Amino acid sequence: GINMRLKCLPLFLGLLLITAVVWAEEEEEDGEVDVEELEEKNTESETKTSKATLNVIMNYKTPVPTGEVYFAETFDGGNLEGWVLSKTKKEDVDDDIAKYDGRWTVEELKENQVSGDKGLVLKSKAKHHAISALLKKPFVFNDEPLIVQYEVNFQNSIDCGGAYLKLLSHTEDQNLEAFFDKTPYSIMFGPDKCGEDYKLHFIFRHKNPQTGDFEEKHAKRADVDLKKYYTDKKTHLYTLVLKPDNSFEMLIDQYVVNKGNMLEDMTPPINPSKEIDDPNDQKPEDWDEDPKIADPDAVKPEDWDENAPAKIVDPDTHKPEGWLDDEPEYIPDPNAPKPEDWDEEMDGEWEPPQISNPKCEASPGCGVWEIPMISNPNYKGKWKPPLIDNPKYQGVWNPRKILNPDYFEDLNPFKMTPFSAVGLELWSMTSEILFDNFIICSEKAVSDQWAADGWALKKMVASANESVHLQYITNSSSNSKPSDKRCLSSGFSQAVSSLECLLFVKNVSQSICTKGICCCICLYNIQFISN
């Protein structure tokens, strides 16, 4: 896949029409940053760093697919046109929660908004939700890859629930109003979480070529920590890539988090074993599976005392001098007064609280002294004959193998059931889950450009708003130049000179420099340079 981070800068030249950057602590005098003036300016050698709140105002443009797609949805129209709400009920649950009556809306993000950008939001808590839409045409698994991509933002974090989508298997009479949990699907893909179990599902329903029955096949679990994607309240990009060679990749934010081959990395396996245990084979009654037996010739030693106790009193311990046998450890507090409102008829006889006996504190101890117990050096316990190798040992019995009558070999599981609709069928204990920018296509370049036009803008805004450091660049001498200073990119190793940043910014928009502050863009990161 194309590394979005490395593509970011040239993409933003065409994509980010930034109209203004406003520092929250506005300076009173307006002014444009002039590159020549910056080169000539001499100031004291000092660098200050602080945090500020940032507004990044963009001329957002709804993403448009750059190639052929089977499905593309941005929700920027502000409505659910083309989407169908389920009107059925979930089976095998109580009637009060059986309906798919969870509410959906189309709205902007709660935080880090990109003006004009909207998404589909799951609004209800502890309810079943189901909504779906038809593709432009069914996707048939032949010689082209399948790419499924969409965005999710757990705006309230998430306790227990999923944000996965289902690609609904094609039927001639597809009734989306009847979409529910048992509606046949070809693929299920996306994030799911409950408790501390963080998952990214890729499940597909494989058809047995002999019986016609379907069985769910689950991709191996990702061996990376997925927690941050569920807890940081940022918009994340989820991508599934399936190829005709049966390989698959699962990406989050354009980074591969899981990959494999459907023939090797699914559970249960695509193809069953050629041989199975004979269900009619039985272990012989005289089969000996014990590798060790008690030595039949061993005799208990004459001096073996099975009755000796495990513990005995310590013969070398004596009662300490001054031990007060007749004094209790605790005595009634002689200074405790009886409460004035104590009613002996109602409350019973009043007893003062117990306190430690002061006589005991001045002596080795009080009460009955007991000799401590120690392990008996002569204790041996019950005698048992030693174990020896079993001369009749036959090993662990296993039933004989026979040919598997249900065996088949499917070497191309990629060619699964065609699908013609995309659906979200979810239960969540958390609301405000936002979905956006669905795309289903066969070209990675198309999905990458779609991501750059949508998700990448949100990532940049979120990164800028999260923790912006204002770095004032000053020259240490009259001979130093701004180009000698480096725009340090927090979080990335690449850096761009401050002068190059300023030239880039001025080429993008003359209005970028306001209030004496100029924006420096280093890949996804935004920093500020004072004039």
N, C-alpha and C positions, 0 to 999 in steps of 0.2 A: 504494500500500500504506500501511497504517497505520504510523506511526513508533512502533516499540516503545519507544524511549527516552522519548518524550513520554507514552506510555501508562503507563509503568512505575509511577509513584508511586500513582495510584489503583488500579491492578491489585494492587499489593502490599498495599494495605489489606485486600483480601479474600483474598489468596493467601498472604502471608507471615505465618504464625503463629509468630513468633520467640519461643522460650521462654527463651533465655539467650544472652548474649554475654559471653565470658570473656576477659579480657586475660591474656596468658601470664605477665606479671610481676604476679601477684595482690597486691593490697594486703591487709594483715592485717585491717583492720576492714571489716565489711560495712556497706552503707548504701544507702538508696534516694535517688534524686535527686528533690528536691521543687522544683517550678518556682518557687513563691513564695520558698523559701529561696535559690534561685539568683539571683533578682532582687535580694534584699536583701544578698547576700554581697559583701563588699569584699575584694579581695586586691591584692597588688603587681602592677604592670603588667609582665607577663612572659609570653611565649609560647614554649613549648618544643615541638620536633618530633622524633620518633624513629620507628623502625620496630619492629614487634612481630609475633609470630605470633598468629593469630586463630583461634578456633573459633566457627563460627556454627552453632548447633543449631536445627534447624527441625522442625516437625511436617509432614513431607512427605505429600502426598496424591497418589496416582496420577492423572494427567490423565484426564479423561473427555470424549469429544467432545461439543460443545454443539450439534451439528446432524448432519445425515445425512452419513455417510462410506462410502466403498467399502472402506476398509481403515484400521485403526488398531492399533498395536502398541507397548506400552511395555516389555515384558519384565519388568515388576515382579513377575510371578508366580514368577520365578526358574527357569523352564524353557523348553523349546523347543516347547511345545504349539502345534500348528497349523503348524509349520515342518517341511519335509521335506529331508533330506540327500540329495544326489545319490549314486547308486550306479553311475554310468556312468564311462566313461573319456574323456579328451580325445584327439582324433584327431591324427595326424601329429606325435606327439612320442614320445620314448623311453618304454618301458614303465615304467621306474623312477620317472617323474614324471607318468605319464598319469592315474593315479587322482586322483579328487577326495577325497583323504584328509586335507585340512587340517582341523584341529580347531576347533570352535566351542564356546563356553561362554556362560553368562549370569552376569554378576557386576557388582559395583559398580566405579566409577571407581577408579583407583589413587590419584589425587590429587583434591582438591576434591570429596570425596564429598558427596552429599545423602543422608542416611540413608534407606534404603528404596527408593531409585532404583537400578535395574539396567539393563544394556544387553547387547546381543549383541556378543561379543568374538571377533575373528579371532585365534586363538592360535598358529598355526603359521607358521614362516618358510620361505620357498622351497618352498611347496607350493600345489597347486591347491585352491581352496575353492569349494563351490557349495551353496547353501541357498535354499529358496524357500517361498512360502506363497500360498494361494489368496485372492483377494478375496472379499468378501461376495457380490458380483455383478459381472459384467463391466462395465467402463467402455466405453460406446459414445459416440463423438465425434459429438454432435449439436449442441444449442444451449446446453449448459452448459460453463463453463470447466473445465479440468483443473488441479488444484493437487496437486503432489507435494512432500512435505516430510519431512525426517529430519535427525538429528544425527549428526555424526562427530567422534571425538576420536582423533587420532594420538598415542597415549599415549607411544610411544617415538620420536616424530617419524616420519619416513619417508624411506627412501632411494629405493626404486623400487617402485611399486605403485599400485593404485587403490582407491577406496572408492565407486565408482559402483554404482548399482542399474539393473536392467533390468525393464521392464514387459513381461511375456511375453504375446505375442499369443494371443488366445483360440482354443482348439480344443475340439471336443466331447469328445475323449479326452485331456485334459491329464494327462500323466504326469510329475509333478515329480521322481520318482526318476531320470528320464532327462535331467534338465536339464544341459546342457553348453554350451560356447561357441558351438555352431552352432544352438542352440534359437532359433527365430524370436522376435524381440522387436519391439515397436512403438516404444518409446522407451528410450534409455539416458541416464542423467543422473547427474552427480556428479563429485567431485574425482578427479584422477589426476596422478601425478607421477613423473618419472624424471630423475635428474641435477638440472639446474637448469631443467627444463621443467615449469612449473606450469600445469595445465589445469583447467578446469571444463567438462565435456562436456555438451552437449545434442545428441544424435543421434537422428534418427528414420528409420525405414525407409519410404520412399515407394513406393507401388505405381504402376507405369506403367499407365495406364488402357487402353493399346492392347495391350501384350504380357502384362501381368500380372506382369512381373518386378519385383523389389524392388531399390531402390538406397538406400544410406545417405546421408543429408543431414546435414551438420555445421554447427552454428551458428558464426558468426564468433567469433573469439577475443575474450575480454574484454580491454579496453585498460587494466585496472587491475592493480596488483601483487598477486598472490595468495600470495606466499611465506609471509607470517605465518600464514596459515590452516593451513599444513602443518608449521610448526616451533614454535609456541608451546605445544603440548600442552594446549590448551584445547578445550572442546566448542564446535563451530560448527554453525550451523543453515543447511541448504541447502534452497532452495525453488525450484521451477520452476512458473511460471504460464503456461498456454497458454489463449488465448481464441478463441472462434469467428470473430473477425475476423482470425485468423491471426497475431496479435501474440504475442510471448513475452517473458517476463522471467525472469531468473535472479538470485536473491538469496542473499547470505550474511549471516547475522545480521540479517535484515530490511532490508538495504540492497541496492539494485539494483546489480549489478556488470556486467550485460550485458542488453541488450534489443534487440528488432528485430522484423522481420516475416518470416515463413517464405517469403513470395514474393520477398523481396529480399535476405535476409541469411543464406542457406544456401549451402553449397558441397558438391557442384556445385549449380547452380540447380535449382529444382523443375521449371521448364518449359524444354525445349530451344529452340534457335534455330529460327526459321521457315525460314531458309535456311542451307545448308551449302556448303562447297567441293565442286565436282564432282570426285569421285575419278577420273573418266576423262579429265579435261582435262589436257593435257600442254603444257609450255612449248615453243614453236617453237625449232628448232635455231639459227636466226639471231637470236634475241631478244637484244638487247644491253642488259645491266644495269649496265655500267660508266659511272659519271657522269664520270670523268676518263680521259684517255689521254695517253701521251707525245707531245710535240709532234714530229711527223714532220719539220718543217723546221728544228729546232734543230741547231746544229753545235757540237762541242766547241771551246772557245777554244784557240788555238795554244800559249799559255803554261801550259796546264793540265797539271801534272805528276802523273800518277797513281801514280808510283813513289816519291814523296817519303814518308819514314817519318813516322808519327804522333808519335814521340818522338825527341829528339836529346840529345846530351850538352850540359850547360850550359857554354858557352865562357867564362863569367865566374867560374866557381868554380875555386879552386886548393886543393891539399892544404894543410892547416894546418901551420904550423911546429911542429916537435917531434913530429910523428906517428911512432910507432914501428912501422915496417913489419915488422920481424923479431920483434916480441914477440906471443905469443898472448894472446887475451883471458882465457883461463883456464889455470891451471897446477895441478899436483898439490899438495895441501896438505903442505908439508914437515913439519908438526908432527903429522900424523895417524899414530898408532901402528897397526901391524898387530894385529888381534885375536889374543889368545893361543891361541885354539882354532882358528885358521885352518889348514886342512890343504890344502896346494897340490895334493896328489895328488887330493883329493876336490873342492876348491873352485876349483882353478886358480890361476894367478898372481895374487897380491894387488896391487891398484892403489889408491893413496890417492885419496880423493875430490877433486874439482876445486873450486878456489876462484878468485875474481876475482884477476887479476894485479895486484898493488899498483902495478907500474910504469905500468900503463894508467890507473889512477885519478889519477895525478899528471901525465898528459899528455893531449893532445886526443883520442887514440885509439890503438888497436893493430890490427895485421893489415894485410891488403892494402887500400889506400885505393881506392875506386871513385868516379869522377866521377858526380854525380847527373844524372838525366835530366830534361828539361823538355819541354813540348809544343812541337812544331815549328810556328812561326808561318807557314810556307809550306805546311803540309799541307792538301791539298784532297780527297784520297781519290779513289775511282773516279767518273768523270763520268757523270751521268745526265741525259738531256734533261728539261726541266721539263714539268709536267703542264698540260694545257689541257682545257677543257670538251669532252666527247665529242659531236660533232654528230649521232651516230647513237644517242644514249642514248634508251632507250624506257621507262625506269623499272623498278622492281622488278616482276617478273611475279607475278601471283596467279591461281589458277584461277578460273574463272567460278563464280558462285553458282547453285545450283539449289534448288528447294523441298525441304525436309527430309522425306523419306518417313516418318520416325519422329516427326514433330512432333505434339505434343498441347498442350493448355492446361488445366491444373488450377488453377482460381482459388480452391479451398478445400482446401489441403493439411491444414488442421486435421482434416478428417474422415478420419483415418488408421485403420489396422486396430485394432479393439477389443482390449482386453487384459483378462486375468482372473487374473493372478498377478504377484507381485513377487518378484524373485530377485537374489541377490548371487553373481556368478560371477567370482572374483578370483584373481589371482596376486600375491603380495607378497613382497618381500625383507625386510619388517619385520613383526613380530608386534604383538599388543596393540592392534589397531585396534578401537575401540568404536563401535557403531551403536546408535541409540536413537530412540524416539518417531517411528516412521513414521506418516504419515497421508496418505491420498489422498481428496480431496473436491473439491467444486465451489464452495465459499464461502470467500472469503478471511478472513471474520470467524471462521469455525470454525478454520482453520489458525492464525490469529493467537492466538486464545484457547488453543489447544493448545500453542503455543510459549510463551505467558506462563505456563502451568501447569507446564511442564517445563523447557525450555531456559533461560528467563529466571532461574529459581532457580539453575541451575548457573553462569550468567554472573555473578550477583551474588556467589555464594560464591567463585568463582575470583578476581573482582576484589578482594574483601575480603581473601582469603588471600595475594594476590600481594605487595602492598606497602601495609600499613596504616600510616597516619601518625596518631599520637596527638597531638591538638592540645588543649592545655589552655587553656580560655577564662578569662580573668581580666578584671576590671574596672579601668580606670585611675583611676576616682574613685568616690565614694559616689553620685554622681548618674547614673552610667552604668548602662545596663540590658543584660541579655543579648540582648534583641531587637535591640540596635544592632550586635551582632556578626554576622558573616555566616559561614554554614557553607560554606566554599569547596569547590567540587566539582571535584576534580582530574580533568581529562579532559573536562569539560563546562563550558559557559559559564553555565548556569543555576546559581543559588544560592538557598538557603532560609535564613531567619534561624534562629539556634540555638534560640531560644525556640519557634518554630514546629516545629522538628524534635523538641524535647523533648515538646511537646504531642502531636505525632503518635505518637511512640514510646509515651508513656504510654497513649494510647488503644488502641494495638495490644495491649500487654501490660504489666501492672504489674511483671512479673519481668524486664523488659528491663534495668533498672538494677541492676547487681551490682558489688560490690567498689568502690563509689565511682565507677564509670565509667558513662556513659550513651551510648547509640548514637544517632548522628544520620544519618539516611538522606537523601541527596540523589540522587534518581533511582537509578542503579545503585551509587553510591559510598557507602561506610561510613566515617565518621569518629567520633572519640570526644570527648566533652566531660567534663572533670573537674568534680565537684562540690566 
